[in-house]
């Protein structure tokens, strides 16, 4: 009977599924609240140090205001416990050289489920039914084998479009009501909020596929040699998996310049409409940052897929798989011999064999002392002179010293906004990094260029192609470089 197999399947799922485990946890309410607050919004990844500090503060507040909360550990301990339970993923960040926390796909699923329970959305809406009808109609056209039916469906679509164009020309075009517009926008936002869960699932699938490929390389599978030859030939098995192909199609669409521009324009039109002024600020902010969020999160997934493929290729090309194969054979042989010995020898039986084990001196961690490298560095003479001097120093002199070691983002922000303002006056809606530097030379040399690129990555837009930027070095020589073209579409803050 199906009920027996389903029961066994659901029992296994209850024991192994992270989402089910989190929902069943005794302290699920505060775990979900804390994780969603710091990792469930527009910042899906934070450093370990940040999370330790945030959770310590949250625990203190919960302990003060909810007296029956059993909080007896530090934030660091709780985060490590949640990582072991599978709610969090801890990864190294090559850019900051720090480890970061992010939600696992199971934790995202559990949080999404709970939020839907606490804030249920109406399911029987006209907009949702329209989306379903449109998708079914388009799919039937694409997969149908009867050309006459395809022609009939396409002609019907064209007739509807022609009728709407005629209404527009005659002034009889009826716009939808504010209530219908808000309903459709709510459906769109609801669908888009499911994408981070898809990203987390795809990333976990990439890691699962990578582990399976490693196991196949060092194991005894028949197709292991074929896969080895494919990797030597440059075949990316992770990208060619169903999950990889699906994500690559999604990622290519996001990177398409025309599609991105069309989406930016559509969002501006929606936010400029009268009905949008009645929307909650959270929805307006979410819609405004939607494209940036999708690009940022999809870029992270793409980096995960690319790095896993590179790691697998290095594993093969360095011949490391041969050492792992030999080690696996020895382990399998040892396990086989141990299995045979258990039939004739008890585990507690004494053997006349002595093994010399390696050992190391162990002492309590409290006796360890960290060395601060800065203790070995002598301060520059001018800094010592400044520290020992009793003379006063002006604000401009301090600012000049700070500019020696830090990028002046205030100056760069003013330069971008000034150039963008002039561009808008002349009918252009954007300004590139090269155009900003042409009007406002880099006063800090290469540091100014780097600062503009950082601001463009955070608040600008990446475009296809490259552009040449020019600046002057400290010695007065002219320098130039080709960088990825980026544009600023709105005022930088």
ZAMAR-813230 format. One record per residue (C-alpha): residue in one letter; y, x, z. Coordinates in steps of 0.5 Angstrom, whole numbers, padded with zeros to 4 digits, always signed. Layout:
BEGIN
AYXZ ...
REM end
This chain:
BEGIN
X+0000+0000+0000 X+0007+0002-0001 X+0009+0001+0006 X+0005+0006+0008 X+0007+0012+0003 X+0014+0010+0004 X+0013+0010+0012 X+0011+0017+0012 X+0016+0019+0007 X+0022+0016+0011 X+0018+0020+0017 X+0019+0026+0014 X+0026+0025+0012 X+0028+0023+0019 X+0025+0030+0021 X+0028+0034+0015 X+0034+0031+0013 X+0040+0034+0016 X+0044+0027+0015 X+0039+0023+0018 X+0039+0029+0024 X+0046+0028+0025 X+0047+0021+0025 X+0041+0021+0030 X+0044+0026+0035 X+0046+0024+0042 X+0053+0027+0041 X+0054+0025+0034 X+0061+0021+0035 X+0065+0028+0037 X+0061+0032+0032 X+0063+0028+0026 X+0070+0027+0029 X+0071+0035+0030 X+0068+0037+0023 X+0071+0031+0019 X+0078+0033+0022 X+0078+0041+0020 X+0073+0041+0014 X+0073+0034+0011 X+0080+0034+0008 X+0084+0038+0003 X+0081+0044+0007 X+0074+0044+0006 X+0073+0052+0008 X+0076+0055+0014 X+0075+0062+0017 X+0070+0063+0023 X+0076+0065+0028 X+0080+0059+0026 X+0074+0054+0027 X+0073+0057+0034 X+0080+0056+0036 X+0081+0049+0033 X+0074+0047+0037 X+0076+0050+0043 X+0083+0046+0043 X+0079+0040+0041 X+0074+0040+0047 X+0079+0041+0052 X+0083+0035+0050 X+0076+0031+0049 X+0075+0033+0056 X+0081+0031+0059 X+0082+0024+0056 X+0074+0022+0056 X+0072+0024+0062 X+0064+0022+0061 X+0064+0027+0055 X+0058+0033+0057 X+0062+0039+0054 X+0059+0045+0058 X+0060+0050+0052 X+0065+0054+0048 X+0067+0052+0041 X+0064+0058+0039 X+0057+0056+0042 X+0058+0049+0039 X+0059+0052+0032 X+0053+0056+0032 X+0049+0051+0035 X+0051+0046+0029 X+0050+0052+0024 X+0043+0052+0027 X+0042+0045+0026 X+0044+0045+0019 X+0051+0041+0019 X+0055+0048+0018 X+0054+0053+0013 X+0057+0060+0014 X+0059+0065+0008 X+0062+0071+0007 X+0069+0071+0004 X+0070+0077-0001 X+0078+0076-0001 X+0079+0076+0006 X+0073+0080+0008 X+0072+0074+0014 X+0066+0069+0015 X+0068+0062+0014 X+0065+0055+0016 X+0064+0049+0011 X+0060+0043+0011 X+0053+0042+0009 X+0051+0037+0004 X+0048+0033+0009 X+0054+0033+0014 X+0058+0031+0008 X+0053+0025+0007 X+0053+0023+0014 X+0061+0023+0015 X+0062+0019+0009 X+0057+0014+0011 X+0060+0013+0018 X+0067+0013+0015 X+0065+0007+0010 X+0062+0004+0016 X+0068+0004+0020 X+0073+0003+0014 X+0069-0002+0010 X+0071-0003+0003 X+0070-0009-0001 X+0064-0009-0006 X+0066-0015-0010 X+0072-0013-0014 X+0074-0015-0021 X+0076-0007-0022 X+0069-0005-0020 X+0065-0010-0024 X+0070-0008-0030 X+0068-0001-0029 X+0060-0003-0029 X+0061-0007-0035 X+0065-0002-0039 X+0060+0004-0038 X+0054-0001-0040 X+0058-0002-0046 X+0059+0005-0048 X+0052+0007-0046 X+0049+0002-0051 X+0053+0004-0056 X+0051+0011-0055 X+0044+0010-0055 X+0043+0004-0059 X+0039+0005-0065 X+0041-0001-0069 X+0047+0001-0073 X+0049-0006-0074 X+0050-0007-0067 X+0054-0001-0066 X+0059-0003-0071 X+0059-0010-0068 X+0061-0007-0061 X+0066-0002-0064 X+0069-0007-0068 X+0070-0012-0062 X+0073-0006-0058 X+0078-0005-0064 X+0080-0012-0064 X+0081-0012-0057 X+0086-0006-0058 X+0089-0009-0064 X+0091-0015-0060 X+0094-0011-0054 X+0098-0007-0059 X+0100-0014-0062 X+0102-0017-0055 X+0106-0010-0054 X+0110-0010-0060 X+0112-0018-0059 X+0114-0017-0052 X+0108-0021-0050 X+0104-0016-0046 X+0102-0018-0039 X+0102-0012-0034 X+0097-0013-0028 X+0100-0015-0022 X+0101-0010-0016 X+0095-0013-0012 X+0090-0012-0018 X+0094-0005-0019 X+0092-0003-0012 X+0085-0005-0012 X+0084-0001-0018 X+0087+0005-0015 X+0083+0004-0009 X+0077+0004-0013 X+0079+0010-0017 X+0080+0014-0010 X+0074+0012-0007 X+0070+0014-0013 X+0074+0021-0013 X+0072+0022-0005 X+0065+0022-0007 X+0066+0028-0011 X+0066+0033-0005 X+0059+0031-0003 X+0057+0032-0010 X+0060+0039-0010 X+0056+0040-0004 X+0050+0038-0006 X+0050+0042-0013 X+0052+0048-0009 X+0045+0047-0004 X+0041+0046-0011 X+0044+0052-0014 X+0041+0056-0007 X+0035+0052-0007 X+0034+0054-0015 X+0035+0061-0013 X+0030+0062-0008 X+0025+0059-0012 X+0027+0064-0018 X+0026+0070-0013 X+0019+0067-0010 X+0017+0066-0017 X+0019+0073-0019 X+0015+0077-0013 X+0009+0072-0013 X+0003+0071-0017 X+0006+0065-0022 X+0003+0065-0029 X+0010+0064-0032 X+0013+0070-0027 X+0013+0075-0033 X+0016+0070-0038 X+0022+0069-0033 X+0023+0076-0032 X+0023+0078-0039 X+0029+0072-0040 X+0033+0075-0034 X+0033+0082-0037 X+0035+0079-0044 X+0041+0075-0040 X+0038+0068-0039 X+0042+0065-0034 X+0036+0060-0031 X+0041+0057-0026 X+0046+0055-0031 X+0041+0052-0035 X+0038+0048-0030 X+0039+0040-0030 X+0044+0041-0024 X+0047+0047-0028 X+0048+0044-0034 X+0051+0038-0031 X+0056+0042-0027 X+0058+0046-0033 X+0060+0040-0037 X+0064+0037-0031 X+0068+0044-0030 X+0069+0045-0038 X+0072+0038-0037 X+0077+0040-0032 X+0079+0046-0035 X+0081+0043-0042 X+0088+0044-0042 X+0089+0037-0046 X+0085+0033-0041 X+0089+0036-0035 X+0095+0035-0038 X+0094+0028-0040 X+0091+0027-0032 X+0098+0030-0029 X+0102+0025-0034 X+0098+0019-0032 X+0098+0021-0024 X+0106+0022-0025 X+0106+0015-0028 X+0102+0011-0023 X+0106+0015-0017 X+0113+0013-0021 X+0110+0005-0021 X+0113+0000-0017 X+0107-0002-0014 X+0105+0005-0011 X+0111+0005-0007 X+0107+0000-0002 X+0101+0005-0002 X+0100+0009+0005 X+0103+0016+0005 X+0096+0018+0005 X+0094+0015-0001 X+0100+0018-0005 X+0099+0025-0002 X+0091+0025-0004 X+0093+0022-0011 X+0098+0027-0012 X+0094+0033-0010 X+0087+0030-0013 X+0087+0035-0019 X+0089+0041-0015 X+0083+0039-0010 X+0078+0038-0016 X+0080+0045-0019 X+0080+0049-0013 X+0073+0046-0010 X+0070+0046-0017 X+0072+0053-0018 X+0068+0055-0011 X+0062+0052-0014 X+0063+0056-0020 X+0063+0062-0016 X+0057+0060-0012 X+0053+0059-0019 X+0056+0065-0022 X+0054+0070-0016 X+0047+0067-0015 X+0046+0069-0022 X+0049+0076-0022 X+0045+0077-0015 X+0038+0075-0019 X+0040+0079-0025 X+0042+0085-0020 X+0035+0084-0017 X+0031+0085-0023 X+0035+0090-0026 X+0035+0095-0020 X+0027+0094-0020 X+0028+0092-0013 X+0023+0086-0015 X+0017+0091-0015 X+0018+0093-0008 X+0018+0086-0006 X+0012+0085-0010 X+0008+0091-0007 X+0010+0088+0000 X+0008+0081-0001 X+0001+0084-0003 X+0000+0088+0003 X+0003+0082+0007 X-0002+0077+0004 X-0008+0082+0004 X-0006+0083+0012 X-0006+0075+0013 X-0013+0075+0009 X-0016+0080+0014 X-0013+0077+0020 X-0016+0070+0018 X-0023+0073+0017 X-0022+0077+0024 X-0021+0070+0027 X-0028+0068+0026 X-0031+0074+0030 X-0026+0076+0035 X-0022+0073+0040 X-0014+0074+0040 X-0014+0077+0047 X-0020+0082+0045 X-0018+0089+0047 X-0019+0094+0041 X-0019+0101+0041 X-0013+0103+0037 X-0007+0105+0039 X+0000+0104+0035 X+0006+0108+0036 X+0012+0104+0036 X+0019+0106+0034 X+0024+0104+0040 X+0031+0105+0041 X+0035+0106+0047 X+0038+0099+0049 X+0044+0098+0054 X+0048+0092+0056 X+0053+0090+0051 X+0058+0090+0057 X+0058+0098+0057 X+0060+0098+0049 X+0067+0099+0048 X+0071+0098+0041 X+0075+0103+0038 X+0081+0102+0035 X+0083+0106+0029 X+0090+0105+0030 X+0090+0109+0037 X+0088+0115+0032 X+0094+0114+0028 X+0101+0117+0029 X+0107+0113+0028 X+0112+0115+0023 X+0118+0120+0025 X+0123+0114+0023 X+0119+0109+0027 X+0119+0113+0033 X+0127+0115+0032 X+0128+0108+0032 X+0124+0106+0038 X+0128+0112+0042 X+0135+0110+0039 X+0139+0106+0043 X+0144+0104+0037 X+0144+0097+0034 X+0141+0095+0028 X+0144+0089+0023 X+0140+0083+0021 X+0140+0086+0014 X+0137+0093+0016 X+0131+0089+0019 X+0130+0085+0013 X+0130+0091+0008 X+0125+0094+0013 X+0121+0088+0013 X+0121+0088+0005 X+0118+0095+0005 X+0111+0092+0007 X+0112+0084+0006 X+0113+0080+0000 X+0119+0076+0000 X+0117+0069-0001 X+0123+0066+0000 X+0127+0070-0005 X+0121+0068-0010 X+0121+0061-0008 X+0129+0060-0009 X+0128+0064-0016 X+0122+0059-0018 X+0126+0053-0017 X+0132+0056-0020 X+0129+0057-0026 X+0125+0050-0026 X+0132+0047-0025 X+0135+0050-0031 X+0129+0049-0035 X+0129+0041-0034 X+0136+0041-0036 X+0134+0044-0043 X+0129+0038-0043 X+0123+0043-0041 X+0118+0040-0036 X+0115+0047-0033 X+0117+0054-0033 X+0112+0060-0033 X+0112+0067-0029 X+0114+0071-0035 X+0120+0066-0035 X+0122+0067-0028 X+0122+0074-0028 X+0126+0074-0035 X+0132+0070-0031 X+0130+0074-0024 X+0128+0081-0024 X+0122+0083-0019 X+0126+0086-0014 X+0120+0088-0010 X+0117+0091-0016 X+0109+0089-0017 X+0109+0086-0010 X+0114+0080-0013 X+0109+0079-0019 X+0103+0079-0014 X+0107+0074-0010 X+0109+0069-0016 X+0102+0069-0018 X+0100+0067-0011 X+0105+0062-0011 X+0102+0059-0018 X+0095+0059-0015 X+0097+0055-0010 X+0103+0050-0012 X+0102+0051-0020 X+0098+0050-0026 X+0093+0055-0029 X+0094+0055-0037 X+0090+0057-0043 X+0092+0064-0045 X+0095+0070-0042 X+0103+0072-0042 X+0106+0079-0041 X+0110+0080-0035 X+0115+0086-0034 X+0118+0089-0028 X+0121+0096-0026 X+0118+0101-0021 X+0121+0104-0015 X+0122+0110-0019 X+0126+0106-0024 X+0120+0106-0030 X+0119+0100-0033 X+0112+0097-0032 X+0108+0091-0036 X+0102+0088-0035 X+0098+0082-0038 X+0096+0076-0033 X+0093+0069-0034 X+0099+0064-0036 X+0101+0060-0030 X+0106+0055-0030 X+0110+0051-0025 X+0111+0044-0026 X+0115+0042-0020 X+0119+0044-0014 X+0116+0050-0010 X+0116+0049-0002 
REM end
